[in-house]
């Protein structure tokens, strides 16, 4: 594999036995969320909305109900390893209670690639790492549109459904990319940009992962953005979410109409981006 990552040979008996032993160990620990990425173990905090998780990157434990996330190796996007994904899915398929199976990262991932694995997993990253720059966030509009148009939102998955994952929400108190110990700083996204990102993630029905420091989470970010009950309700209960764009309005900027259905009622949400600034 590229970038110095190593992969198991799951076509061999030894490779399969080793991989199965690892997952049987995780199962014995009571793990209920498994992701195949590079070797790390994180503490995640689950709260009472489907596909909604707090992530504390320095592995401190706060709040509600905690469980481990196992990160093993890069197997999706430009590092796609269909054989390993398939074998891990087979290991987890018959385990009760079900373990959520996640893939990452999503560099160079496409809807066509996702269609080869969505039935084997529960969530999969569809972008590279998302940091607190609006120029990165705004690219997710097109990504979310393409995966929704491909009917991959809430499609068949391992023991249930699967969801394209737009990556974590870089709000609140952060470090710079690749920084292990700091220095720490506030997010570069302003309040409107944070609200816009959270709204898009929820309308796209992406898994909601918070990627900042929970020890320094301000009340506005917590109550007004990442636990906003209206947005989380949309994320959990809306269906048929799609983007519609009126071409004749593009002369003055990009006007996006996102259509979704909640409890039988069709809802249209407007995003207005003037002269490609991305602000709504």
C-alpha positions in Angstrom: 0.0 0.0 0.0 1.1 3.6 -0.5 2.0 6.1 2.2 3.9 3.5 4.2 0.8 1.6 5.4 0.8 -2.2 5.6 -2.1 -4.5 4.7 -2.9 -8.1 5.6 -3.0 -10.8 3.0 -6.5 -12.0 3.6 -6.2 -14.5 0.7 -4.0 -16.7 3.0 -5.2 -18.8 5.9 -2.6 -17.2 8.2 -3.8 -13.7 7.3 -7.5 -14.6 7.8 -6.7 -16.3 11.2 -4.7 -13.3 12.4 -7.5 -10.8 11.4 -10.2 -13.0 12.9 -8.3 -13.3 16.2 -8.0 -9.5 16.4 -11.7 -8.9 15.9 -12.6 -11.7 18.3 -10.4 -9.9 20.9 -12.3 -6.6 20.2 -15.6 -8.5 20.6 -14.5 -9.9 23.9 -13.9 -6.4 25.1 -17.5 -5.5 24.3 -16.6 -3.2 21.4 -19.7 -2.1 19.4 -18.2 0.2 16.9 -15.4 -0.9 14.6 -13.6 1.1 11.9 -10.8 0.0 9.6 -8.2 2.7 9.5 -4.6 3.2 10.8 -3.7 1.8 14.2 -5.2 3.9 17.0 -7.7 3.4 19.8 -10.0 6.3 20.6 -12.7 6.9 23.2 -16.0 7.8 21.6 -19.1 9.1 23.5 -22.5 8.1 22.2 -25.6 10.1 22.8 -29.1 9.4 22.1 -29.4 10.1 18.3 -28.7 7.5 15.6 -25.3 8.0 13.9 -24.4 10.8 16.4 -21.1 10.5 18.3 -18.8 12.9 20.2 -15.1 12.3 19.5 -12.4 13.3 21.9 -9.1 13.0 20.0 -6.9 12.8 23.2 -8.9 9.9 24.6 -10.3 11.5 27.7 -13.7 10.2 28.8 -16.6 12.6 29.4 -20.4 12.4 29.4 -22.9 9.8 28.6 -22.1 6.2 27.4 -18.5 5.4 26.2 -17.2 2.7 23.9 -14.1 2.0 22.0 -13.5 2.6 18.3 -10.9 0.4 16.8 -8.9 1.8 13.9 -6.8 -0.6 12.0 -5.7 0.4 8.5 -6.5 2.5 5.5 -8.7 0.4 3.2 -11.0 2.8 1.3 -10.7 5.6 -1.2 -7.3 5.5 -2.8 -6.2 2.6 -0.6 -9.3 0.5 -1.4 -8.8 -3.1 -0.1 -12.0 -4.9 -1.1 -10.8 -8.3 0.2 -10.0 -7.1 3.7 -13.3 -5.1 3.9 -15.2 -8.2 2.8 -13.5 -10.5 5.3 -14.0 -8.2 8.2 -17.6 -7.8 7.3 -18.0 -11.6 7.3 -16.5 -11.7 10.8 -18.9 -9.1 12.1 -22.0 -10.2 10.3 -23.1 -12.9 12.7 -22.0 -11.1 15.9 -24.8 -10.1 18.3 -25.3 -7.4 19.2 -24.2 -5.8 16.0 -20.9 -3.9 15.7 -21.0 -0.7 13.6 -18.4 -1.1 10.8 -16.8 2.0 9.5 -14.3 2.7 6.7 -11.8 5.5 6.2 -10.4 7.6 4.7 -12.3 8.8 1.6 -9.6 10.3 -0.5 -10.5 9.7 -4.2 -13.7 7.8 -3.2 -16.5 7.9 -5.7 -20.2 6.8 -5.6 -19.3 3.9 -7.9 -16.6 2.8 -5.5 -19.1 3.1 -2.6 -21.6 0.9 -4.4 -19.1 -2.0 -4.2 -18.8 -1.9 -0.4 -21.8 -0.2 1.1 -23.6 -3.5 1.7 -20.6 -4.7 3.7 -20.3 -1.8 6.1 -22.4 0.8 8.0 -20.5 4.0 7.3 -17.6 5.1 5.1 -15.7 8.3 4.6 -16.2 10.0 1.3 -13.7 12.8 1.6 -10.2 13.4 2.9 -9.6 14.8 6.3 -11.9 17.8 6.9 -10.3 20.7 8.9 -11.5 24.1 9.9 -11.1 26.0 6.6 -14.2 27.1 4.7 -12.5 26.2 1.4 -12.5 22.6 2.5 -16.0 22.6 3.9 -17.7 24.1 0.8 -16.5 21.2 -1.3 -18.8 18.9 0.6 -21.8 20.4 -1.0 -21.0 18.6 -4.3 -19.9 15.4 -2.5 -23.2 15.2 -0.6 -25.1 15.9 -3.7 -23.4 13.1 -5.7 -23.9 10.4 -3.0 -27.5 11.4 -2.5 -28.1 11.3 -6.3 -26.5 7.8 -6.3 -29.1 6.6 -3.7 -26.4 5.8 -1.2 -27.8 7.7 1.8 -29.3 5.0 4.1 -28.7 2.3 1.5 -28.3 -1.4 2.4 -25.5 -2.0 4.9 -24.1 -4.6 7.2 -27.0 -6.0 9.3 -29.0 -2.9 8.4 -28.1 0.4 6.6 -25.0 2.3 5.5 -24.2 6.0 5.3 -21.7 8.2 3.5 -19.5 9.9 6.1 -18.5 13.6 5.5 -15.9 13.5 8.3 -15.7 15.1 11.7 -16.9 18.5 12.6 -13.9 20.8 13.4 -15.5 23.1 15.9 -14.5 24.5 19.3 -11.0 24.0 20.7 -8.6 22.3 18.3 -5.0 21.8 17.3 -3.5 22.1 13.8 -3.4 19.0 11.5 -0.9 16.4 12.7 -0.2 18.3 16.0 -0.1 15.8 18.9 0.2 18.0 21.9 -0.8 21.5 20.8 -0.7 24.4 20.6 -4.4 24.6 20.9 -6.7 27.3 19.3 -10.3 28.1 18.5 -11.7 26.9 15.2 -11.0 29.1 12.2 -14.7 28.7 11.1 -16.9 31.6 12.1 -20.3 31.1 13.7 -22.2 31.2 10.4 -19.8 28.8 8.8 -20.2 26.3 11.7 -24.0 26.5 11.5 -23.8 26.0 7.7 -21.5 23.0 8.0 -23.7 21.3 10.7 -26.8 22.0 8.7 -25.4 20.4 5.6 -24.1 17.4 7.5 -27.5 16.8 9.0 -29.4 17.3 5.7 -27.0 14.9 4.0 -27.7 12.4 6.9 -24.0 12.1 7.5 -22.8 10.4 10.7 -22.2 13.3 13.1 -18.8 13.2 14.7 -17.5 16.1 16.8 -13.7 16.4 16.5 -12.8 19.0 19.1 -11.8 19.0 22.8 -14.8 18.3 25.0 -13.1 19.7 28.1 -13.3 23.2 26.5 -16.6 22.9 24.6 -18.4 26.2 24.9 -22.2 26.3 25.4 -22.9 28.0 22.0 -21.1 25.2 20.1 -22.7 22.4 22.2 -26.3 23.7 22.5 -26.6 25.9 19.4 -24.8 23.7 16.9 -23.8 20.1 17.6 -26.8 19.2 19.7 -29.3 21.4 18.0 -32.5 19.3 18.3 -34.0 20.5 15.0 -30.9 19.6 13.0 -30.5 16.2 14.8 -34.1 15.4 14.1 -33.6 16.1 10.4 -30.4 14.0 10.4 -32.3 11.0 12.0 -35.8 11.3 10.5 -35.7 12.9 7.0 -35.8 10.8 3.8 -35.3 11.3 0.1 -32.8 14.1 0.7 -31.6 15.6 -2.6 -30.2 18.8 -4.1 -32.0 20.9 -6.7 -30.4 23.9 -8.3 -32.2 26.6 -10.3 -29.8 27.5 -13.2 -31.3 30.9 -13.9 -30.4 32.1 -10.4 -26.7 31.2 -10.8 -25.9 34.6 -12.4 -26.0 36.2 -8.9 -24.5 33.3 -7.0 -25.2 29.7 -6.3 -28.7 29.0 -5.0 -29.2 25.5 -3.7 -32.6 24.0 -2.9 -32.2 20.9 -0.7 -35.4 18.9 -0.7 -36.2 16.3 2.0 -39.3 14.6 3.5 -40.1 14.5 7.2 -43.0 12.5 8.4 -44.7 12.7 4.9 -44.2 16.4 4.5 -41.9 17.7 1.8 -39.5 20.4 3.1 -37.3 22.6 0.9 -34.3 24.3 2.5 -32.5 27.2 0.8 -28.8 27.8 0.7 -27.6 31.0 -1.0 -24.0 31.5 -1.8 -23.1 34.8 -3.3 -20.3 35.0 -5.8 -18.9 31.6 -4.7 -18.0 32.8 -1.2 -19.8 29.8 0.2 -21.6 31.7 3.0 -25.3 31.0 3.4 
